[in-house]
């Protein structure tokens, strides 16, 4: 049979073992929590980055569509101006011919 001192010593050793085991478990829990937090932060950063990239792509697409619309409108206006100029050219030639004839040939 163990003496009281031996029993106290055994109890102290068991208590120390349990304390050390609790410290190790605590450290494992802290490490797991850090890893999970880092994973969540990384996922949030990735989602944020993907969202920004999508917004940028959408903005670039919108700009491209507006640019195409402006180009198409400008081309239409240029074509109208060309047509008007061609129509006016015939009228201008006719007008100048009449004025020339009036001034120099009839006049």
Chimera marker file (.cmm) of the C-alpha trace (Angstrom):
<marker_set name="trace">
<marker id="1" x="0.000" y="0.000" z="0.000" r="1" g="1" b="0" radius="0.5"/>
<marker id="2" x="1.184" y="3.506" z="-0.867" r="1" g="1" b="0" radius="0.5"/>
<marker id="3" x="1.921" y="6.092" z="1.663" r="1" g="1" b="0" radius="0.5"/>
<marker id="4" x="0.063" y="9.375" z="1.805" r="1" g="1" b="0" radius="0.5"/>
<marker id="5" x="3.082" y="11.174" z="0.372" r="1" g="1" b="0" radius="0.5"/>
<marker id="6" x="3.228" y="8.721" z="-2.542" r="1" g="1" b="0" radius="0.5"/>
<marker id="7" x="-0.484" y="9.135" z="-3.130" r="1" g="1" b="0" radius="0.5"/>
<marker id="8" x="-0.171" y="12.939" z="-3.141" r="1" g="1" b="0" radius="0.5"/>
<marker id="9" x="2.808" y="12.675" z="-5.481" r="1" g="1" b="0" radius="0.5"/>
<marker id="10" x="0.836" y="10.388" z="-7.854" r="1" g="1" b="0" radius="0.5"/>
<marker id="11" x="-2.111" y="12.787" z="-7.720" r="1" g="1" b="0" radius="0.5"/>
<marker id="12" x="0.162" y="15.723" z="-8.512" r="1" g="1" b="0" radius="0.5"/>
<marker id="13" x="1.701" y="13.816" z="-11.460" r="1" g="1" b="0" radius="0.5"/>
<marker id="14" x="-1.757" y="12.959" z="-12.796" r="1" g="1" b="0" radius="0.5"/>
<marker id="15" x="-2.842" y="16.587" z="-12.363" r="1" g="1" b="0" radius="0.5"/>
<marker id="16" x="0.256" y="17.781" z="-14.224" r="1" g="1" b="0" radius="0.5"/>
<marker id="17" x="-0.449" y="15.290" z="-17.038" r="1" g="1" b="0" radius="0.5"/>
<marker id="18" x="-4.050" y="16.529" z="-17.284" r="1" g="1" b="0" radius="0.5"/>
<marker id="19" x="-2.883" y="20.153" z="-17.257" r="1" g="1" b="0" radius="0.5"/>
<marker id="20" x="-0.363" y="19.420" z="-20.035" r="1" g="1" b="0" radius="0.5"/>
<marker id="21" x="-3.008" y="17.532" z="-22.005" r="1" g="1" b="0" radius="0.5"/>
<marker id="22" x="-5.411" y="20.472" z="-21.593" r="1" g="1" b="0" radius="0.5"/>
<marker id="23" x="-2.680" y="22.893" z="-22.792" r="1" g="1" b="0" radius="0.5"/>
<marker id="24" x="-2.065" y="20.734" z="-25.861" r="1" g="1" b="0" radius="0.5"/>
<marker id="25" x="-5.790" y="20.540" z="-26.626" r="1" g="1" b="0" radius="0.5"/>
<marker id="26" x="-6.103" y="24.281" z="-26.127" r="1" g="1" b="0" radius="0.5"/>
<marker id="27" x="-3.218" y="24.877" z="-28.542" r="1" g="1" b="0" radius="0.5"/>
<marker id="28" x="-4.794" y="22.530" z="-31.118" r="1" g="1" b="0" radius="0.5"/>
<marker id="29" x="-8.137" y="24.336" z="-30.814" r="1" g="1" b="0" radius="0.5"/>
<marker id="30" x="-6.409" y="27.699" z="-31.230" r="1" g="1" b="0" radius="0.5"/>
<marker id="31" x="-4.532" y="26.456" z="-34.315" r="1" g="1" b="0" radius="0.5"/>
<marker id="32" x="-7.722" y="25.051" z="-35.852" r="1" g="1" b="0" radius="0.5"/>
<marker id="33" x="-9.522" y="28.330" z="-35.166" r="1" g="1" b="0" radius="0.5"/>
<marker id="34" x="-6.690" y="30.297" z="-36.796" r="1" g="1" b="0" radius="0.5"/>
<marker id="35" x="-6.720" y="28.030" z="-39.843" r="1" g="1" b="0" radius="0.5"/>
<marker id="36" x="-10.491" y="28.340" z="-40.192" r="1" g="1" b="0" radius="0.5"/>
<marker id="37" x="-10.297" y="32.116" z="-39.787" r="1" g="1" b="0" radius="0.5"/>
<marker id="38" x="-7.555" y="32.316" z="-42.420" r="1" g="1" b="0" radius="0.5"/>
<marker id="39" x="-9.627" y="30.151" z="-44.782" r="1" g="1" b="0" radius="0.5"/>
<marker id="40" x="-12.667" y="32.384" z="-44.274" r="1" g="1" b="0" radius="0.5"/>
<marker id="41" x="-10.587" y="35.515" z="-44.821" r="1" g="1" b="0" radius="0.5"/>
<marker id="42" x="-9.094" y="34.035" z="-48.003" r="1" g="1" b="0" radius="0.5"/>
<marker id="43" x="-12.542" y="33.031" z="-49.273" r="1" g="1" b="0" radius="0.5"/>
<marker id="44" x="-13.852" y="36.522" z="-48.551" r="1" g="1" b="0" radius="0.5"/>
<marker id="45" x="-10.896" y="38.070" z="-50.368" r="1" g="1" b="0" radius="0.5"/>
<marker id="46" x="-11.437" y="35.751" z="-53.310" r="1" g="1" b="0" radius="0.5"/>
<marker id="47" x="-15.162" y="36.583" z="-53.467" r="1" g="1" b="0" radius="0.5"/>
<marker id="48" x="-14.356" y="40.271" z="-53.235" r="1" g="1" b="0" radius="0.5"/>
<marker id="49" x="-11.762" y="39.975" z="-55.972" r="1" g="1" b="0" radius="0.5"/>
<marker id="50" x="-14.137" y="37.994" z="-58.185" r="1" g="1" b="0" radius="0.5"/>
<marker id="51" x="-16.879" y="40.557" z="-57.590" r="1" g="1" b="0" radius="0.5"/>
<marker id="52" x="-14.556" y="43.427" z="-58.481" r="1" g="1" b="0" radius="0.5"/>
<marker id="53" x="-13.398" y="41.572" z="-61.582" r="1" g="1" b="0" radius="0.5"/>
<marker id="54" x="-17.003" y="40.934" z="-62.643" r="1" g="1" b="0" radius="0.5"/>
<marker id="55" x="-17.921" y="44.580" z="-62.069" r="1" g="1" b="0" radius="0.5"/>
<marker id="56" x="-14.908" y="45.669" z="-64.101" r="1" g="1" b="0" radius="0.5"/>
<marker id="57" x="-15.823" y="43.282" z="-66.931" r="1" g="1" b="0" radius="0.5"/>
<marker id="58" x="-19.418" y="44.549" z="-66.884" r="1" g="1" b="0" radius="0.5"/>
<marker id="59" x="-18.195" y="48.156" z="-66.938" r="1" g="1" b="0" radius="0.5"/>
<marker id="60" x="-15.822" y="47.437" z="-69.834" r="1" g="1" b="0" radius="0.5"/>
<marker id="61" x="-18.640" y="45.726" z="-71.736" r="1" g="1" b="0" radius="0.5"/>
<marker id="62" x="-20.931" y="48.699" z="-71.128" r="1" g="1" b="0" radius="0.5"/>
<marker id="63" x="-18.224" y="51.083" z="-72.355" r="1" g="1" b="0" radius="0.5"/>
<marker id="64" x="-17.664" y="48.975" z="-75.466" r="1" g="1" b="0" radius="0.5"/>
<marker id="65" x="-21.397" y="48.991" z="-76.214" r="1" g="1" b="0" radius="0.5"/>
<marker id="66" x="-21.564" y="52.771" z="-75.773" r="1" g="1" b="0" radius="0.5"/>
<marker id="67" x="-18.498" y="53.205" z="-77.971" r="1" g="1" b="0" radius="0.5"/>
<marker id="68" x="-20.059" y="51.076" z="-80.708" r="1" g="1" b="0" radius="0.5"/>
<marker id="69" x="-23.289" y="53.028" z="-80.445" r="1" g="1" b="0" radius="0.5"/>
<marker id="70" x="-21.416" y="56.333" z="-80.779" r="1" g="1" b="0" radius="0.5"/>
<marker id="71" x="-19.444" y="55.021" z="-83.756" r="1" g="1" b="0" radius="0.5"/>
<marker id="72" x="-22.600" y="53.784" z="-85.475" r="1" g="1" b="0" radius="0.5"/>
<marker id="73" x="-24.344" y="57.115" z="-84.896" r="1" g="1" b="0" radius="0.5"/>
<marker id="74" x="-21.319" y="59.029" z="-86.214" r="1" g="1" b="0" radius="0.5"/>
<marker id="75" x="-21.191" y="56.810" z="-89.311" r="1" g="1" b="0" radius="0.5"/>
<marker id="76" x="-24.890" y="57.446" z="-89.963" r="1" g="1" b="0" radius="0.5"/>
<marker id="77" x="-24.408" y="61.193" z="-89.604" r="1" g="1" b="0" radius="0.5"/>
<marker id="78" x="-21.361" y="61.101" z="-91.879" r="1" g="1" b="0" radius="0.5"/>
<marker id="79" x="-23.330" y="59.207" z="-94.509" r="1" g="1" b="0" radius="0.5"/>
<marker id="80" x="-26.172" y="61.731" z="-94.285" r="1" g="1" b="0" radius="0.5"/>
<marker id="81" x="-23.688" y="64.571" z="-94.692" r="1" g="1" b="0" radius="0.5"/>
<marker id="82" x="-22.157" y="62.845" z="-97.732" r="1" g="1" b="0" radius="0.5"/>
<marker id="83" x="-25.583" y="62.388" z="-99.287" r="1" g="1" b="0" radius="0.5"/>
<marker id="84" x="-26.509" y="66.002" z="-98.565" r="1" g="1" b="0" radius="0.5"/>
<marker id="85" x="-23.206" y="67.174" z="-100.011" r="1" g="1" b="0" radius="0.5"/>
<marker id="86" x="-23.716" y="65.104" z="-103.165" r="1" g="1" b="0" radius="0.5"/>
<marker id="87" x="-27.223" y="66.491" z="-103.569" r="1" g="1" b="0" radius="0.5"/>
<marker id="88" x="-25.983" y="70.021" z="-102.938" r="1" g="1" b="0" radius="0.5"/>
<marker id="89" x="-23.100" y="69.520" z="-105.340" r="1" g="1" b="0" radius="0.5"/>
<marker id="90" x="-25.464" y="69.040" z="-108.270" r="1" g="1" b="0" radius="0.5"/>
<marker id="91" x="-27.505" y="72.078" z="-107.186" r="1" g="1" b="0" radius="0.5"/>
<marker id="92" x="-24.348" y="74.143" z="-106.665" r="1" g="1" b="0" radius="0.5"/>
<marker id="93" x="-22.971" y="73.229" z="-110.090" r="1" g="1" b="0" radius="0.5"/>
<marker id="94" x="-26.293" y="74.084" z="-111.675" r="1" g="1" b="0" radius="0.5"/>
<marker id="95" x="-26.483" y="77.377" z="-109.749" r="1" g="1" b="0" radius="0.5"/>
<marker id="96" x="-22.910" y="78.354" z="-110.667" r="1" g="1" b="0" radius="0.5"/>
<marker id="97" x="-23.501" y="77.451" z="-114.301" r="1" g="1" b="0" radius="0.5"/>
<marker id="98" x="-26.595" y="79.630" z="-114.374" r="1" g="1" b="0" radius="0.5"/>
<marker id="99" x="-24.789" y="82.555" z="-112.728" r="1" g="1" b="0" radius="0.5"/>
<marker id="100" x="-21.810" y="82.183" z="-115.041" r="1" g="1" b="0" radius="0.5"/>
<marker id="101" x="-24.083" y="82.087" z="-118.057" r="1" g="1" b="0" radius="0.5"/>
<marker id="102" x="-26.014" y="85.114" z="-116.860" r="1" g="1" b="0" radius="0.5"/>
<marker id="103" x="-22.943" y="87.157" z="-116.074" r="1" g="1" b="0" radius="0.5"/>
<marker id="104" x="-20.602" y="86.272" z="-118.848" r="1" g="1" b="0" radius="0.5"/>
<marker id="105" x="-22.572" y="84.841" z="-121.694" r="1" g="1" b="0" radius="0.5"/>
<marker id="106" x="-25.828" y="86.736" z="-121.583" r="1" g="1" b="0" radius="0.5"/>
<marker id="107" x="-24.789" y="89.667" z="-119.829" r="1" g="1" b="0" radius="0.5"/>
<link id1="1" id2="2" r="1" g="1" b="0" radius="0.2"/>
<link id1="2" id2="3" r="1" g="1" b="0" radius="0.2"/>
<link id1="3" id2="4" r="1" g="1" b="0" radius="0.2"/>
<link id1="4" id2="5" r="1" g="1" b="0" radius="0.2"/>
<link id1="5" id2="6" r="1" g="1" b="0" radius="0.2"/>
<link id1="6" id2="7" r="1" g="1" b="0" radius="0.2"/>
<link id1="7" id2="8" r="1" g="1" b="0" radius="0.2"/>
<link id1="8" id2="9" r="1" g="1" b="0" radius="0.2"/>
<link id1="9" id2="10" r="1" g="1" b="0" radius="0.2"/>
<link id1="10" id2="11" r="1" g="1" b="0" radius="0.2"/>
<link id1="11" id2="12" r="1" g="1" b="0" radius="0.2"/>
<link id1="12" id2="13" r="1" g="1" b="0" radius="0.2"/>
<link id1="13" id2="14" r="1" g="1" b="0" radius="0.2"/>
<link id1="14" id2="15" r="1" g="1" b="0" radius="0.2"/>
<link id1="15" id2="16" r="1" g="1" b="0" radius="0.2"/>
<link id1="16" id2="17" r="1" g="1" b="0" radius="0.2"/>
<link id1="17" id2="18" r="1" g="1" b="0" radius="0.2"/>
<link id1="18" id2="19" r="1" g="1" b="0" radius="0.2"/>
<link id1="19" id2="20" r="1" g="1" b="0" radius="0.2"/>
<link id1="20" id2="21" r="1" g="1" b="0" radius="0.2"/>
<link id1="21" id2="22" r="1" g="1" b="0" radius="0.2"/>
<link id1="22" id2="23" r="1" g="1" b="0" radius="0.2"/>
<link id1="23" id2="24" r="1" g="1" b="0" radius="0.2"/>
<link id1="24" id2="25" r="1" g="1" b="0" radius="0.2"/>
<link id1="25" id2="26" r="1" g="1" b="0" radius="0.2"/>
<link id1="26" id2="27" r="1" g="1" b="0" radius="0.2"/>
<link id1="27" id2="28" r="1" g="1" b="0" radius="0.2"/>
<link id1="28" id2="29" r="1" g="1" b="0" radius="0.2"/>
<link id1="29" id2="30" r="1" g="1" b="0" radius="0.2"/>
<link id1="30" id2="31" r="1" g="1" b="0" radius="0.2"/>
<link id1="31" id2="32" r="1" g="1" b="0" radius="0.2"/>
<link id1="32" id2="33" r="1" g="1" b="0" radius="0.2"/>
<link id1="33" id2="34" r="1" g="1" b="0" radius="0.2"/>
<link id1="34" id2="35" r="1" g="1" b="0" radius="0.2"/>
<link id1="35" id2="36" r="1" g="1" b="0" radius="0.2"/>
<link id1="36" id2="37" r="1" g="1" b="0" radius="0.2"/>
<link id1="37" id2="38" r="1" g="1" b="0" radius="0.2"/>
<link id1="38" id2="39" r="1" g="1" b="0" radius="0.2"/>
<link id1="39" id2="40" r="1" g="1" b="0" radius="0.2"/>
<link id1="40" id2="41" r="1" g="1" b="0" radius="0.2"/>
<link id1="41" id2="42" r="1" g="1" b="0" radius="0.2"/>
<link id1="42" id2="43" r="1" g="1" b="0" radius="0.2"/>
<link id1="43" id2="44" r="1" g="1" b="0" radius="0.2"/>
<link id1="44" id2="45" r="1" g="1" b="0" radius="0.2"/>
<link id1="45" id2="46" r="1" g="1" b="0" radius="0.2"/>
<link id1="46" id2="47" r="1" g="1" b="0" radius="0.2"/>
<link id1="47" id2="48" r="1" g="1" b="0" radius="0.2"/>
<link id1="48" id2="49" r="1" g="1" b="0" radius="0.2"/>
<link id1="49" id2="50" r="1" g="1" b="0" radius="0.2"/>
<link id1="50" id2="51" r="1" g="1" b="0" radius="0.2"/>
<link id1="51" id2="52" r="1" g="1" b="0" radius="0.2"/>
<link id1="52" id2="53" r="1" g="1" b="0" radius="0.2"/>
<link id1="53" id2="54" r="1" g="1" b="0" radius="0.2"/>
<link id1="54" id2="55" r="1" g="1" b="0" radius="0.2"/>
<link id1="55" id2="56" r="1" g="1" b="0" radius="0.2"/>
<link id1="56" id2="57" r="1" g="1" b="0" radius="0.2"/>
<link id1="57" id2="58" r="1" g="1" b="0" radius="0.2"/>
<link id1="58" id2="59" r="1" g="1" b="0" radius="0.2"/>
<link id1="59" id2="60" r="1" g="1" b="0" radius="0.2"/>
<link id1="60" id2="61" r="1" g="1" b="0" radius="0.2"/>
<link id1="61" id2="62" r="1" g="1" b="0" radius="0.2"/>
<link id1="62" id2="63" r="1" g="1" b="0" radius="0.2"/>
<link id1="63" id2="64" r="1" g="1" b="0" radius="0.2"/>
<link id1="64" id2="65" r="1" g="1" b="0" radius="0.2"/>
<link id1="65" id2="66" r="1" g="1" b="0" radius="0.2"/>
<link id1="66" id2="67" r="1" g="1" b="0" radius="0.2"/>
<link id1="67" id2="68" r="1" g="1" b="0" radius="0.2"/>
<link id1="68" id2="69" r="1" g="1" b="0" radius="0.2"/>
<link id1="69" id2="70" r="1" g="1" b="0" radius="0.2"/>
<link id1="70" id2="71" r="1" g="1" b="0" radius="0.2"/>
<link id1="71" id2="72" r="1" g="1" b="0" radius="0.2"/>
<link id1="72" id2="73" r="1" g="1" b="0" radius="0.2"/>
<link id1="73" id2="74" r="1" g="1" b="0" radius="0.2"/>
<link id1="74" id2="75" r="1" g="1" b="0" radius="0.2"/>
<link id1="75" id2="76" r="1" g="1" b="0" radius="0.2"/>
<link id1="76" id2="77" r="1" g="1" b="0" radius="0.2"/>
<link id1="77" id2="78" r="1" g="1" b="0" radius="0.2"/>
<link id1="78" id2="79" r="1" g="1" b="0" radius="0.2"/>
<link id1="79" id2="80" r="1" g="1" b="0" radius="0.2"/>
<link id1="80" id2="81" r="1" g="1" b="0" radius="0.2"/>
<link id1="81" id2="82" r="1" g="1" b="0" radius="0.2"/>
<link id1="82" id2="83" r="1" g="1" b="0" radius="0.2"/>
<link id1="83" id2="84" r="1" g="1" b="0" radius="0.2"/>
<link id1="84" id2="85" r="1" g="1" b="0" radius="0.2"/>
<link id1="85" id2="86" r="1" g="1" b="0" radius="0.2"/>
<link id1="86" id2="87" r="1" g="1" b="0" radius="0.2"/>
<link id1="87" id2="88" r="1" g="1" b="0" radius="0.2"/>
<link id1="88" id2="89" r="1" g="1" b="0" radius="0.2"/>
<link id1="89" id2="90" r="1" g="1" b="0" radius="0.2"/>
<link id1="90" id2="91" r="1" g="1" b="0" radius="0.2"/>
<link id1="91" id2="92" r="1" g="1" b="0" radius="0.2"/>
<link id1="92" id2="93" r="1" g="1" b="0" radius="0.2"/>
<link id1="93" id2="94" r="1" g="1" b="0" radius="0.2"/>
<link id1="94" id2="95" r="1" g="1" b="0" radius="0.2"/>
<link id1="95" id2="96" r="1" g="1" b="0" radius="0.2"/>
<link id1="96" id2="97" r="1" g="1" b="0" radius="0.2"/>
<link id1="97" id2="98" r="1" g="1" b="0" radius="0.2"/>
<link id1="98" id2="99" r="1" g="1" b="0" radius="0.2"/>
<link id1="99" id2="100" r="1" g="1" b="0" radius="0.2"/>
<link id1="100" id2="101" r="1" g="1" b="0" radius="0.2"/>
<link id1="101" id2="102" r="1" g="1" b="0" radius="0.2"/>
<link id1="102" id2="103" r="1" g="1" b="0" radius="0.2"/>
<link id1="103" id2="104" r="1" g="1" b="0" radius="0.2"/>
<link id1="104" id2="105" r="1" g="1" b="0" radius="0.2"/>
<link id1="105" id2="106" r="1" g="1" b="0" radius="0.2"/>
<link id1="106" id2="107" r="1" g="1" b="0" radius="0.2"/>
</marker_set>
